[in-house]
């Protein structure tokens, strides 16, 4: 579990700087940091749209940026979306735990001491083939390309789902929900009219995937995100398509979300399209 809530933007950032797809990036949530670089570096910022500057000069997202020692990347106003991703050529050098460099704050594992970053933290950049942090000569050039879909348009998103329980899914698709401020990386609590006939009896715990829409006895659905438990005992109305999880990852508290049915074949086709875009095919 854990990892980037918007897996597409994470992969795109790595693609733009020439990293492997699973190189560690920084996930920026709602409020961006100031990052000072001590060596020549190539970076890219993707995902949620922010006003960005390097040494007080405006710079673009979704393209490689070269910075010199002493340069500072600053995040200004957030324009839309919830999470941006910062990739640096070579990746963030933190030790892998269980095959991942992600941070899981709930268990204090991974990343930098298993915690969110704070002012004054120093991060090392991973091994680079040439140069002191910048891309070397002879490496494959990277052509910037536009984000294939908007992270979140005007504070709302429509997510495609594969139904699991037709009766519960009919309730879920009959209304819009607002993402509660009590949401986190474990799951989004969805505010709206309660599902009056939500199951109330005990259910046998079973494996639950990221993107599952659980319906607890309260009747208020929960959209499970990356840090959710691996098993659960609530009824599941549907599961959000993997291709739409990046959109879900860009929802902020107060945003609206609605769900529509999607076939497995259609969900698979869209995921293949996104993979092909990242692979440059």
C-alpha positions in Angstrom: 0.0 0.0 0.0 1.0 3.7 0.3 2.7 5.4 -2.7 1.5 8.3 -4.8 -2.2 9.0 -4.7 -2.0 10.3 -8.3 0.2 7.5 -9.8 0.0 9.1 -13.3 1.5 12.4 -12.2 4.2 10.6 -10.2 5.1 8.5 -13.3 4.9 11.5 -15.6 7.3 13.5 -13.4 9.8 10.7 -13.5 9.4 10.3 -17.2 10.1 14.0 -17.8 13.5 13.9 -16.0 14.5 10.5 -17.3 14.1 8.4 -14.2 12.8 4.9 -13.8 9.0 4.9 -13.3 9.3 3.9 -9.6 11.9 6.4 -8.6 11.0 8.3 -5.4 9.3 11.7 -5.9 8.0 14.3 -3.5 4.2 14.4 -3.0 3.0 18.0 -2.3 -0.5 18.2 -0.8 -2.5 21.5 -1.0 0.3 23.7 0.3 3.7 23.7 -1.5 7.2 23.9 0.0 10.3 25.9 -0.8 13.1 23.6 -2.0 16.7 24.8 -2.2 19.1 22.8 -4.4 22.7 22.4 -3.4 23.9 20.9 -6.7 23.0 21.2 -10.4 19.8 19.3 -10.9 17.1 18.5 -13.4 13.5 18.5 -12.0 9.9 18.4 -13.1 6.7 19.3 -11.3 3.4 17.6 -12.4 -0.1 17.1 -11.0 -2.0 19.8 -9.2 -1.5 23.2 -10.8 0.5 25.7 -8.7 2.2 29.0 -9.5 5.8 28.0 -9.6 9.0 30.0 -9.5 12.7 29.2 -9.6 14.7 32.1 -8.0 11.5 34.3 -8.3 11.2 33.6 -12.0 7.9 31.9 -13.2 8.4 28.4 -14.6 6.1 25.9 -16.2 4.9 22.6 -14.9 5.0 19.4 -16.9 8.4 20.0 -18.4 12.1 19.5 -17.3 13.7 22.4 -15.5 17.5 22.9 -15.0 18.5 24.5 -11.7 21.9 25.5 -10.4 23.4 25.2 -6.9 21.7 27.7 -4.6 18.5 27.8 -6.7 15.2 27.7 -4.9 12.0 26.2 -6.2 8.9 27.9 -4.6 5.3 26.8 -4.7 2.9 29.7 -4.8 -0.9 29.8 -5.1 -2.6 26.5 -5.8 -4.9 26.8 -8.8 -6.6 23.4 -9.1 -6.1 19.9 -8.0 -4.8 18.7 -4.6 -1.4 17.0 -5.1 1.7 17.9 -7.1 4.8 15.7 -7.7 8.4 16.8 -7.7 10.8 14.5 -9.5 14.6 15.1 -9.6 16.9 13.3 -12.0 18.3 10.4 -10.0 15.3 10.2 -7.7 15.1 10.9 -4.0 17.6 8.7 -2.3 15.9 7.0 0.6 16.2 3.3 1.6 13.6 1.0 0.2 11.4 -0.7 2.7 9.5 -3.8 1.5 10.4 -2.9 -2.0 9.1 0.7 -1.8 10.6 4.1 -1.1 7.2 5.5 -0.1 6.5 7.0 3.3 3.8 5.3 5.4 3.2 7.8 8.2 0.7 5.6 10.1 3.4 3.0 10.8 6.4 5.3 10.7 7.9 3.3 7.8 9.8 4.4 4.7 10.9 7.7 3.3 12.8 10.0 5.7 12.3 8.4 9.2 8.7 7.4 8.3 7.4 11.0 8.7 6.3 14.0 6.7 9.1 16.4 5.7 9.7 19.5 7.7 11.7 22.7 7.5 15.4 22.1 7.4 15.3 18.5 6.1 18.1 17.6 3.7 17.4 15.0 1.0 20.0 13.2 -1.1 19.6 12.6 -4.8 20.2 9.1 -6.1 22.9 7.9 -8.4 23.2 9.7 -11.7 24.8 8.5 -14.9 26.6 11.8 -15.6 27.1 15.3 -14.3 26.4 16.6 -10.8 22.7 16.1 -10.7 21.8 17.4 -14.1 21.2 15.2 -17.1 24.4 14.3 -19.0 25.1 14.4 -22.7 24.1 11.5 -24.8 21.0 10.7 -22.9 17.7 10.3 -24.7 16.1 13.8 -25.0 12.8 14.3 -23.3 10.0 16.1 -25.1 7.5 17.8 -22.8 3.9 16.8 -23.5 0.6 18.0 -22.0 -1.2 16.3 -19.2 -3.8 14.1 -21.0 -6.6 15.1 -18.7 -7.3 17.9 -16.2 -6.5 16.9 -12.6 -9.7 18.4 -11.3 -11.9 20.9 -13.2 -13.5 23.5 -10.9 -13.4 21.4 -7.8 -15.3 18.3 -9.1 -14.6 15.0 -10.7 -16.6 12.1 -12.2 -15.0 8.7 -11.5 -15.7 5.6 -13.5 -16.4 2.5 -11.4 -16.9 -1.3 -11.8 -20.1 -2.1 -9.8 -19.8 -4.7 -7.1 -23.2 -4.5 -5.4 -25.8 -3.3 -7.9 -28.3 -2.2 -5.3 -25.8 -0.1 -3.3 -24.2 1.2 -6.5 -27.6 2.5 -7.7 -27.7 4.6 -4.5 -24.1 5.8 -5.0 -24.7 6.9 -8.6 -28.0 8.7 -7.9 -26.3 11.6 -6.1 -23.2 13.7 -5.8 -21.0 13.7 -2.8 -18.7 16.2 -1.2 -15.2 15.2 0.1 -15.2 15.6 3.9 -12.5 17.6 5.7 -12.1 14.4 7.8 -10.6 12.6 4.8 -7.0 11.5 4.5 -4.7 9.2 2.6 -6.5 6.2 4.1 -9.8 7.2 2.6 -12.2 10.0 1.6 -15.3 10.3 3.7 -18.1 11.3 1.4 -20.8 13.7 2.6 -24.3 13.6 1.2 -27.7 12.0 1.9 -27.3 8.8 3.8 -28.0 5.4 2.2 -30.9 4.5 4.4 -30.8 0.7 3.7 -27.0 0.3 4.1 -26.0 -3.1 5.5 -25.9 -3.1 9.3 -25.0 -6.7 10.2 -21.5 -8.0 10.6 -19.7 -9.1 7.4 -16.8 -11.4 7.0 -13.6 -9.3 6.5 -12.2 -9.7 3.0 -9.4 -8.1 0.9 -10.2 -4.6 -0.3 -8.5 -2.8 -3.2 -7.6 0.8 -3.5 -10.5 2.7 -5.0 -13.2 0.5 -3.3 -16.3 2.4 -2.3 -17.3 1.1 1.1 -20.7 1.6 2.6 -20.6 1.4 6.4 -23.7 1.1 8.6 -23.9 4.9 8.8 -24.8 5.0 5.1 -22.1 7.5 4.3 -19.7 6.0 1.7 -15.9 5.9 2.1 -13.6 5.9 -0.9 -10.5 3.9 0.0 -7.2 5.4 -0.9 -3.6 4.3 -0.8 -3.0 4.0 2.9 -6.2 1.9 3.6 -6.1 -1.4 5.5 -5.7 -4.5 3.3 -8.9 -6.0 4.6 -12.3 -4.7 5.6 -15.7 -5.8 6.7 -18.0 -3.1 5.2 -20.1 -3.7 2.1 -18.5 -2.5 -1.2 -20.7 -0.8 -3.7 -18.1 -0.5 -6.5 -14.4 -0.1 -7.2 -13.0 3.0 -9.0 -11.1 2.2 -12.2 -7.3 2.3 -11.8 -7.2 4.7 -14.7 -9.4 7.2 -12.7 -7.5 6.9 -9.4 -5.2 9.8 -10.4 -8.4 12.0 -10.7 -9.5 10.7 -7.3 -6.0 11.6 -5.9 -6.5 15.2 -7.0 -9.7 15.7 -5.0 -9.4 18.1 -2.1 -11.7 18.6 1.0 -14.8 20.4 -0.2 -14.6 19.1 -3.8 -17.6 17.3 -5.4 -17.4 13.8 -6.7 -19.8 11.6 -8.6 -19.6 8.0 -9.8 -20.7 6.3 -13.1 -20.6 2.7 -14.2 -17.8 1.4 -16.3 -17.2 -2.0 -17.8 -13.9 -3.9 -17.0 -13.1 -3.8 -20.7 -13.5 -0.1 -20.9 -11.5 0.5 -17.8 -8.7 -1.8 -19.1 -8.6 0.1 -22.4 -8.3 3.5 -20.7 -5.5 2.2 -18.5 -3.6 0.9 -21.5 -4.0 4.2 -23.2 -2.5 6.0 -20.2 0.4 3.5 -20.1 1.0 4.0 -23.8 1.1 7.8 -23.3 3.7 7.4 -20.5 5.7 5.0 -22.7 5.7 7.5 -25.6 3.9 5.1 -27.9 
